[in-house]
Amino acid sequence: MNKQSQPARRPGRRTILGLGAAVFALAGCASQDDLAAQANAGDNKNYIAGDGSVNEYPPGSRGSRVSLEGQLFNGEKVSSRDWAGKVVVLNFWYAACAPCRAEAPDLAALHTEFRDKGVLFYGVNVRDDAATAEAFERTFKVQYHSFDDSDGGILLAMTEYVPPRAVPTTLVLDTEGRVSARILGISQKGTLKALITSASAGS
């Protein structure tokens, strides 16, 4: 097992999905009319893909409850304390990230599938302003809310699990608020669904 692909002191199962690293160039500030186009075809400056690994951590190795708080783009303040007893999916993204666009429809579909089962979805936007983030959400019909993490507060709180600039990264938290699974790189729908189901079942 490649220990560098998982957080320190967090042994677990690992599957490589084979997504290589890449570096691209970022679009500058866009006009309102250009925001949807940017969401569809951003050019990815400073984007570094995850390695495609999937880690699911056994209950005994999940460590402490996640502690974070932040503000959503709609102005609502949210704390991890609000998530007691809920499975939570956190997706770290930004609009000009090509894999973020590729996985967005699957994330939106899984949110629709699981929302009546008490599973919470949140995006964590690490770069965009509100207009750009909202254009992305309209384009891909994303109905869950995202944190405005332009100050890096949530990313810092989750640095054990989310390497700097490894976007997208998706975390699944169990009902005790612990990280039960992590996907570095693009989330495959079937894989993420299985990880959510496993966390919901308490395993």
N, C-alpha and C positions, 0 to 999 in steps of 0.2 A: 504494500500500500504506500502510495506517495504521501507522506505526512505533510508536505507543503500544500496540498490541495484541500486541507481541512484545518479548522481552528485548532490551536494548541489544546492539548488535554481533552480532545473530544473524539475518541475513537468511534468508528461507525462504518457502515457498509458504503462502498464507493463504486460508481459506475461511470465510465468515461463515455461521453456522447460525441467527442471528437470535434469540438469547435475550436479552431485555432485562434491565436492572437492576431490582431490587426490594428493598424494605426491609420486614421483618416484625417481629413481637414474639416473644420466647423464653419457653418454659415454664420454670417454676422447678423446684426439686428434686422428683422424683416418688417415690412409694413403690415398692417392688419390684413390686407388682401392677400399677402404672401404667406400668412401663417399656416394655412391648410396645406399649401404646397410644401412648406418646410417640413410639416409633420409627415408628409408622404415621401419626401426625397431629401431629407437632411443629409449633409455631407460629412458629418461625424468627426469633427476636429477633436483631437486628443482622446478619441474613443479607443479603449483597449478591452477586447473581449475577455470574458472568463474562459477558463480552459474546458468548459463543457462538463465538468464533473458534477455528479449528484451524490450528496451525502445524506444518509438518514441515520440519526443517532439513537441508539437504544435508550430507553427511559433512564437507566442507571447512569448514563454518561452525559446527560443534558445540562448539568450544571444549574446555575441560578436563574431565577425569573428575570426576563428582560426588563430593564428600567429605561423608559424614554418618554419624552413628551414633545409636542410640537404643534404647529398651527397648519391647518389645511388651507388650500387656496381659497376656500369659501369663507375663511375667517374663523372657523370653529377650532377651538383648542382641544386637543386630544392627548390623553395620557395612557400609557400601558396599564395603569391601574384600572382603567375602564373596561379592560378585556377579560376580567376574571371569569373563568369557566368557558371561554370561547376559544375556538381555533381561529388563528389569525394568519392571513397571507400578506406579507410585505414584499412589494416589488420595487426595486430601486431602478430608476429609469430617467431618461430625458428625451426630448422630442427628436433630436438629430441623430439618435443612435439607431442604426439600421436593424439590429436584432430586437430592439425595443418595439419597433414598428411591426416586425415580423411576428412577435409573440403576442401583441396586443389583442388581436381577435380571439385567441384562445383564452387569455386571461379574462376578457370580457364574458366569454361564454361560460367559463367555470364559475365566475362570480354569479351569473344568472342561475346556474345549476345549484349552487350551494347556499345562496343567500337565505332561502327558506329553511335551511338546516342549521342556521345560527353561525355559519362561518363568515368572518369579517375579512374583507379585502381592503387594503390601502396601498396606494402608490407612494413612493418616496422620491420626489423629483429633486435631483441633485444640482440642477443647473438653470432651468428655465424661469422666465417671468410668468405671471398668471395668464396673460393672453396667449402665449405660445403653448403652455400646458393645456389650456382649455380648448385650443384649436385641435391639438392632438386627440383629446378625449372625444370631441365631436366627430372627428374623422373616423376614429376606430370604435365609436359607440361604447366607450368605457363609461360605466355608470357608477363606479365607486370613486371615492374622493382620494386626492393625493395631498401629502404633506408638501409644503414649500420648505425644502431643506437647503436653500441656497446658502445658508450660513453654516451648513455642515454639522449641525448639532446631532441629528439622528444618525448620520453616517459615523460620527465620532463615537456615539453610544454603542454602535453595532460593529465597531472596527474589528472585533475578534472574529466576526463572521463575514464581513463585507470588505474585501481588500480595496484600497484606494483605486478608483477609476475602473474597477471591474464591474462594468455595467453592461447589460442588466445582471442583477443578482436577485434571486427570489428566496425568501425565508418562509418557512411554515412554523408557527408557534403552536405548541400544544395547549391544552386547557389549563395548564398550570403556568402559562406564560413563558415556557422555555423553548428554545430553538430545537425543533424535532427534525428538521430537514433543511437542506440548503441546495440550491441549484446555482452554480456559477456559469453564467452565459444564458443563452436562450432557453426558455422553458418549453419543453414538449408537453402538449396537452395531456396525453395519457400518463406521463410520468408525474406531472404535478397533481393530477387527479388522484393517483394512487397514494401520493404522499399526504394529501389532505385527508383522504379516507382513513389512512393509517393513524394520523394524528387524532382524528375524530373518534376513532375506536379505542384510543388510549394506549396504542402500541407503538 
